[in-house]
Amino acid sequence: MKDLTKAQQVERSISKRFRKGIWAKFIGALQHYNLIEEGDKIAVCVSGGKDSMCLAKLMQMLQKISDIKFELVFLCMDPGYNKFNRELIEKNAKLLEIPLEFFETKIFDTVAKIEDSPCYLCARMRRGYLYNEAKKKGCNKIALAHHFSDVIETTLMGMLYGAQIQSMPPKLKSKNFEGMEIIRPLYCVHEDEIISWKKYNELEFINCACRFTENCEIESGNSARKTTKLLIKKLKETIPDVEYHIFKSIHNVQVDTLLGVKFNGKNYDFNELYKNRD
């Protein structure tokens, strides 16, 4: 181990210690949801946090051994990071031997002037810039670092806060950028495994990309996501498999029992659905 570079040590930990918890689930998601195809050129979006850095390393490792030929571009959009965050991202990219390409935007300056839903606008703008840059690079797919925990939390948040049953799909075609598709290769990887991977390798990543909450941790504050995380944690005390059950439920939707659905942009209410049943 002493003769290995830090990047090689990290790769070794993924293929050995975290083979079951991270690597196997990463490969499983790629295969089950058919996320990578021959000839793809994929923009791996790196924000600088633990999830996106882990994804970047996994995609890099996969490309070396895959029978499917595909290209990778590692993109990091700088929306106006402070000096410390920018330098930490650059340091980690060098440490992990990830050829990260930066491009600049002024999203934080724009969002700073918005009082109503600045986080929503920021997310929309970031996604748009990433699509545009990936398109310029000749990519047909964007890889995002949403993981298993994000999926189940988003599903539950939709019901508790949004009054809708909606989840986060493993891949999604862009409506505004023709020929572009989002993929989520960490779809089956638990956040706890990524945290363990980070600690085991003694890696330090930025906690939050936002200029206005630079020192935030996901467990701090009074956010809807934090509340949902704590709820799931509490439920696990009496229902140990509750996370798996939530995840499984979005693969097993009993449409005939629902009172309304939205499909391809059109709403169908209960009476309309009931009328068309046998």
TAKA-V425145 format. One record per pair of residues at least 4 apart in sequence whose ideal C-beta (glycine too) atoms are under 8 Angstrom apart, sorted by the first residue. I is the first residue (numbers start at 1). J is the second residue. D is the distance in whole Angstrom. If there is no record, write none. Layout:
<<I & J & D> <I & J & D>>
//
This chain:
<<1 & 9 & 6> <1 & 12 & 8> <4 & 8 & 4> <4 & 9 & 5> <4 & 12 & 7> <5 & 9 & 7> <5 & 97 & 7> <6 & 10 & 6> <6 & 95 & 5> <6 & 96 & 7> <6 & 201 & 8> <7 & 11 & 6> <7 & 57 & 8> <7 & 95 & 7> <7 & 96 & 5> <7 & 97 & 4> <8 & 12 & 6> <9 & 13 & 7> <9 & 201 & 7> <10 & 14 & 7> <10 & 57 & 6> <10 & 96 & 6> <10 & 201 & 5> <10 & 203 & 8> <11 & 15 & 6> <11 & 57 & 7> <11 & 61 & 6> <12 & 16 & 6> <13 & 17 & 5> <13 & 18 & 6> <13 & 197 & 7> <13 & 200 & 6> <13 & 201 & 6> <14 & 18 & 5> <14 & 19 & 7> <14 & 22 & 6> <14 & 23 & 5> <14 & 57 & 7> <14 & 58 & 7> <14 & 61 & 7> <14 & 197 & 7> <15 & 19 & 6> <15 & 23 & 6> <15 & 61 & 7> <17 & 200 & 7> <18 & 22 & 4> <18 & 23 & 6> <18 & 193 & 6> <18 & 196 & 7> <18 & 197 & 5> <18 & 200 & 8> <19 & 23 & 5> <19 & 24 & 6> <20 & 24 & 5> <20 & 25 & 8> <21 & 25 & 7> <21 & 189 & 7> <21 & 190 & 7> <21 & 193 & 4> <21 & 196 & 7> <22 & 26 & 6> <22 & 54 & 7> <22 & 58 & 7> <22 & 189 & 6> <22 & 193 & 5> <22 & 194 & 7> <22 & 197 & 6> <23 & 27 & 6> <23 & 58 & 7> <24 & 28 & 6> <25 & 29 & 6> <25 & 148 & 8> <25 & 188 & 4> <25 & 189 & 5> <25 & 190 & 8> <25 & 193 & 8> <26 & 30 & 7> <26 & 58 & 5> <26 & 62 & 8> <26 & 185 & 6> <26 & 186 & 7> <26 & 188 & 7> <26 & 189 & 6> <27 & 31 & 6> <27 & 62 & 8> <28 & 32 & 6> <28 & 188 & 6> <29 & 33 & 6> <29 & 35 & 7> <29 & 170 & 6> <29 & 184 & 8> <29 & 185 & 6> <29 & 186 & 7> <29 & 187 & 4> <29 & 188 & 4> <29 & 189 & 8> <30 & 34 & 8> <30 & 35 & 5> <30 & 36 & 6> <30 & 62 & 8> <30 & 185 & 6> <32 & 188 & 8> <33 & 170 & 4> <33 & 171 & 6> <33 & 183 & 8> <33 & 187 & 7> <34 & 171 & 8> <35 & 170 & 7> <35 & 171 & 6> <35 & 183 & 4> <35 & 184 & 8> <35 & 185 & 6> <36 & 40 & 6> <36 & 42 & 7> <36 & 62 & 8> <36 & 66 & 8> <36 & 68 & 6> <36 & 70 & 6> <36 & 141 & 8> <36 & 183 & 7> <36 & 185 & 8> <37 & 68 & 7> <37 & 70 & 8> <38 & 68 & 5> <38 & 69 & 6> <38 & 70 & 7> <39 & 69 & 7> <39 & 70 & 7> <40 & 70 & 4> <40 & 71 & 7> <40 & 140 & 6> <40 & 141 & 6> <41 & 70 & 7> <41 & 71 & 4> <41 & 72 & 8> <41 & 73 & 7> <41 & 137 & 7> <41 & 138 & 6> <41 & 139 & 5> <41 & 140 & 6> <41 & 141 & 7> <42 & 59 & 7> <42 & 70 & 6> <42 & 71 & 7> <42 & 72 & 6> <42 & 73 & 7> <42 & 139 & 6> <42 & 140 & 8> <42 & 141 & 5> <42 & 142 & 7> <42 & 143 & 5> <42 & 183 & 7> <43 & 73 & 5> <43 & 74 & 8> <43 & 75 & 5> <43 & 130 & 7> <43 & 133 & 7> <43 & 134 & 4> <43 & 137 & 6> <43 & 139 & 4> <43 & 141 & 7> <43 & 142 & 5> <43 & 143 & 7> <44 & 52 & 8> <44 & 55 & 6> <44 & 56 & 5> <44 & 59 & 5> <44 & 72 & 6> <44 & 73 & 7> <44 & 74 & 5> <44 & 75 & 7> <44 & 143 & 5> <45 & 52 & 6> <45 & 75 & 6> <45 & 76 & 8> <45 & 77 & 8> <45 & 130 & 6> <45 & 142 & 6> <45 & 143 & 7> <45 & 144 & 6> <45 & 145 & 7> <46 & 52 & 4> <46 & 53 & 6> <46 & 55 & 8> <46 & 56 & 5> <46 & 74 & 6> <46 & 75 & 7> <46 & 76 & 5> <46 & 89 & 7> <46 & 93 & 7> <46 & 98 & 7> <46 & 100 & 6> <47 & 52 & 5> <47 & 76 & 7> <47 & 145 & 8> <47 & 206 & 8> <47 & 209 & 5> <48 & 52 & 7> <48 & 53 & 7> <48 & 76 & 7> <48 & 81 & 8> <48 & 85 & 7> <48 & 88 & 7> <48 & 89 & 4> <48 & 92 & 7> <48 & 205 & 6> <48 & 206 & 4> <48 & 209 & 6> <49 & 53 & 7> <49 & 145 & 8> <49 & 205 & 5> <49 & 206 & 6> <49 & 207 & 7> <49 & 208 & 8> <49 & 209 & 7> <50 & 54 & 6> <50 & 194 & 6> <50 & 195 & 7> <50 & 197 & 8> <50 & 198 & 5> <50 & 203 & 7> <50 & 205 & 5> <51 & 55 & 6> <51 & 145 & 4> <51 & 146 & 8> <51 & 147 & 6> <51 & 186 & 7> <51 & 191 & 8> <51 & 194 & 6> <52 & 56 & 6> <52 & 145 & 4> <53 & 57 & 7> <53 & 92 & 6> <53 & 96 & 7> <53 & 98 & 8> <53 & 203 & 8> <53 & 205 & 6> <54 & 58 & 6> <54 & 145 & 7> <54 & 186 & 7> <54 & 194 & 5> <54 & 197 & 6> <54 & 198 & 8> <55 & 59 & 6> <55 & 143 & 6> <55 & 144 & 8> <55 & 145 & 4> <55 & 185 & 6> <55 & 186 & 6> <56 & 60 & 6> <56 & 74 & 6> <56 & 96 & 7> <56 & 98 & 5> <56 & 100 & 8> <57 & 61 & 6> <57 & 96 & 6> <57 & 98 & 7> <58 & 62 & 6> <58 & 185 & 7> <58 & 186 & 8> <59 & 63 & 6> <59 & 72 & 6> <59 & 143 & 6> <59 & 185 & 7> <60 & 64 & 7> <60 & 72 & 7> <60 & 74 & 8> <60 & 97 & 8> <60 & 98 & 6> <61 & 65 & 7> <62 & 66 & 5> <63 & 70 & 7> <63 & 72 & 6> <66 & 70 & 7> <73 & 101 & 7> <73 & 134 & 7> <73 & 137 & 5> <73 & 139 & 6> <74 & 93 & 8> <74 & 98 & 5> <74 & 99 & 6> <74 & 100 & 5> <74 & 101 & 6> <75 & 100 & 8> <75 & 101 & 6> <75 & 103 & 7> <75 & 130 & 7> <75 & 133 & 6> <75 & 134 & 7> <75 & 137 & 7> <76 & 89 & 6> <76 & 93 & 8> <76 & 100 & 5> <76 & 101 & 7> <76 & 102 & 5> <76 & 103 & 8> <77 & 102 & 8> <77 & 103 & 6> <77 & 105 & 6> <77 & 126 & 6> <77 & 129 & 6> <77 & 130 & 6> <77 & 133 & 7> <78 & 86 & 6> <78 & 102 & 6> <78 & 103 & 7> <78 & 104 & 5> <78 & 105 & 7> <79 & 105 & 5> <79 & 106 & 8> <79 & 107 & 4> <79 & 108 & 5> <79 & 122 & 7> <79 & 125 & 8> <79 & 126 & 6> <79 & 129 & 8> <79 & 209 & 7> <79 & 211 & 8> <80 & 105 & 7> <80 & 106 & 6> <80 & 107 & 6> <80 & 108 & 3> <80 & 109 & 6> <80 & 211 & 6> <81 & 85 & 4> <81 & 86 & 4> <81 & 89 & 7> <81 & 209 & 7> <81 & 211 & 7> <82 & 86 & 7> <82 & 211 & 7> <82 & 214 & 6> <83 & 87 & 6> <84 & 88 & 6> <85 & 89 & 6> <85 & 206 & 5> <85 & 209 & 7> <85 & 214 & 7> <86 & 90 & 6> <87 & 91 & 6> <88 & 92 & 6> <88 & 204 & 7> <88 & 205 & 7> <88 & 206 & 6> <89 & 93 & 6> <89 & 100 & 7> <89 & 206 & 7> <90 & 94 & 7> <90 & 100 & 7> <91 & 95 & 6> <92 & 96 & 6> <92 & 98 & 8> <92 & 203 & 7> <92 & 204 & 8> <92 & 205 & 6> <93 & 98 & 5> <93 & 99 & 8> <93 & 100 & 4> <95 & 203 & 8> <103 & 129 & 8> <103 & 133 & 5> <105 & 125 & 8> <105 & 126 & 8> <105 & 129 & 5> <106 & 110 & 6> <107 & 111 & 6> <107 & 122 & 6> <107 & 125 & 5> <107 & 126 & 6> <107 & 129 & 7> <108 & 112 & 6> <108 & 122 & 8> <108 & 210 & 8> <108 & 211 & 5> <108 & 212 & 8> <109 & 113 & 8> <110 & 114 & 7> <110 & 121 & 8> <110 & 125 & 7> <111 & 118 & 5> <111 & 121 & 6> <111 & 122 & 5> <111 & 125 & 7> <112 & 118 & 8> <112 & 211 & 8> <112 & 212 & 8> <114 & 118 & 5> <114 & 121 & 6> <117 & 121 & 6> <118 & 122 & 6> <118 & 212 & 8> <119 & 123 & 6> <119 & 210 & 8> <120 & 124 & 6> <121 & 125 & 6> <122 & 126 & 6> <122 & 210 & 7> <123 & 127 & 6> <124 & 128 & 6> <125 & 129 & 6> <126 & 130 & 6> <127 & 131 & 6> <128 & 132 & 6> <128 & 176 & 8> <129 & 133 & 6> <130 & 134 & 6> <130 & 142 & 6> <131 & 135 & 6> <131 & 142 & 7> <131 & 174 & 6> <131 & 176 & 7> <131 & 177 & 5> <131 & 180 & 6> <132 & 136 & 7> <132 & 177 & 8> <133 & 137 & 7> <134 & 139 & 4> <134 & 142 & 5> <134 & 180 & 7> <135 & 139 & 7> <135 & 177 & 6> <135 & 180 & 6> <139 & 180 & 8> <140 & 179 & 6> <140 & 180 & 6> <140 & 181 & 7> <141 & 180 & 7> <141 & 181 & 5> <141 & 182 & 7> <141 & 183 & 5> <142 & 180 & 7> <142 & 181 & 7> <142 & 182 & 5> <142 & 183 & 7> <143 & 182 & 8> <143 & 183 & 5> <143 & 184 & 8> <143 & 185 & 6> <144 & 182 & 6> <144 & 183 & 7> <144 & 184 & 6> <145 & 184 & 8> <145 & 186 & 6> <146 & 150 & 4> <146 & 151 & 7> <146 & 168 & 6> <146 & 184 & 5> <146 & 186 & 7> <146 & 187 & 7> <147 & 151 & 7> <147 & 186 & 4> <147 & 187 & 7> <147 & 189 & 5> <147 & 190 & 7> <147 & 191 & 5> <147 & 194 & 7> <148 & 152 & 7> <148 & 186 & 7> <148 & 187 & 7> <148 & 188 & 6> <148 & 189 & 6> <148 & 190 & 5> <148 & 191 & 7> <148 & 243 & 8> <148 & 247 & 7> <149 & 153 & 6> <149 & 190 & 6> <149 & 191 & 4> <149 & 192 & 8> <149 & 229 & 8> <149 & 243 & 8> <150 & 154 & 6> <150 & 168 & 6> <150 & 191 & 8> <151 & 155 & 6> <151 & 167 & 6> <151 & 168 & 5> <151 & 187 & 6> <151 & 247 & 6> <151 & 250 & 8> <152 & 156 & 6> <152 & 232 & 7> <152 & 243 & 6> <152 & 246 & 4> <152 & 247 & 5> <153 & 157 & 6> <153 & 225 & 6> <153 & 228 & 5> <153 & 229 & 6> <153 & 232 & 7> <154 & 158 & 6> <154 & 166 & 8> <154 & 167 & 6> <154 & 168 & 5> <155 & 159 & 7> <155 & 165 & 8> <155 & 166 & 7> <155 & 167 & 5> <155 & 168 & 7> <155 & 246 & 6> <155 & 249 & 8> <155 & 250 & 6> <156 & 160 & 6> <156 & 228 & 5> <156 & 231 & 7> <156 & 232 & 7> <156 & 246 & 6> <157 & 161 & 5> <157 & 162 & 7> <157 & 224 & 6> <157 & 225 & 7> <157 & 228 & 5> <158 & 162 & 5> <158 & 164 & 5> <158 & 165 & 6> <158 & 166 & 4> <158 & 167 & 7> <159 & 163 & 7> <159 & 164 & 7> <159 & 165 & 6> <160 & 224 & 8> <160 & 228 & 7> <161 & 224 & 5> <162 & 166 & 7> <165 & 253 & 8> <165 & 258 & 8> <167 & 250 & 4> <168 & 184 & 7> <169 & 184 & 8> <170 & 183 & 7> <170 & 184 & 5> <170 & 187 & 5> <171 & 181 & 6> <171 & 182 & 6> <171 & 183 & 5> <171 & 184 & 7> <172 & 181 & 7> <172 & 182 & 5> <173 & 180 & 8> <173 & 181 & 5> <174 & 178 & 7> <174 & 179 & 8> <174 & 180 & 4> <174 & 181 & 7> <174 & 182 & 7> <186 & 194 & 8> <189 & 193 & 6> <189 & 194 & 7> <190 & 194 & 8> <190 & 243 & 8> <191 & 195 & 6> <192 & 196 & 6> <193 & 197 & 6> <194 & 198 & 6> <195 & 199 & 6> <196 & 200 & 6> <197 & 201 & 6> <198 & 203 & 5> <198 & 205 & 7> <207 & 215 & 7> <207 & 216 & 6> <207 & 217 & 5> <207 & 218 & 8> <208 & 213 & 5> <208 & 214 & 6> <208 & 215 & 7> <208 & 216 & 4> <208 & 217 & 8> <210 & 214 & 7> <210 & 216 & 7> <213 & 221 & 8> <216 & 220 & 6> <216 & 221 & 6> <218 & 223 & 8> <218 & 225 & 7> <218 & 226 & 7> <218 & 229 & 7> <219 & 226 & 6> <219 & 229 & 7> <220 & 226 & 7> <221 & 226 & 6> <222 & 226 & 7> <222 & 227 & 7> <223 & 227 & 7> <224 & 228 & 6> <225 & 229 & 6> <226 & 230 & 6> <227 & 231 & 6> <228 & 232 & 6> <229 & 233 & 6> <230 & 234 & 6> <231 & 235 & 6> <232 & 236 & 6> <232 & 242 & 6> <232 & 243 & 6> <232 & 246 & 8> <233 & 237 & 8> <235 & 239 & 5> <235 & 242 & 5> <236 & 240 & 6> <236 & 242 & 5> <236 & 243 & 7> <239 & 245 & 7> <241 & 245 & 6> <242 & 246 & 6> <243 & 247 & 6> <244 & 248 & 6> <245 & 249 & 6> <246 & 250 & 8> <247 & 251 & 7> <248 & 252 & 6> <249 & 253 & 7> <253 & 258 & 8> <254 & 258 & 7> <255 & 261 & 6> <256 & 277 & 7> <258 & 270 & 8> <258 & 273 & 8> <259 & 269 & 7> <259 & 270 & 4> <260 & 267 & 7> <260 & 268 & 6> <260 & 269 & 5> <260 & 270 & 6> <260 & 273 & 8> <261 & 267 & 8> <261 & 268 & 5> <261 & 273 & 7> <262 & 266 & 7> <262 & 267 & 5> <262 & 268 & 7> <263 & 268 & 7> <268 & 272 & 5> <268 & 273 & 5> <269 & 273 & 7> <270 & 274 & 6> <271 & 275 & 6> <272 & 276 & 7> <273 & 277 & 7>>
//
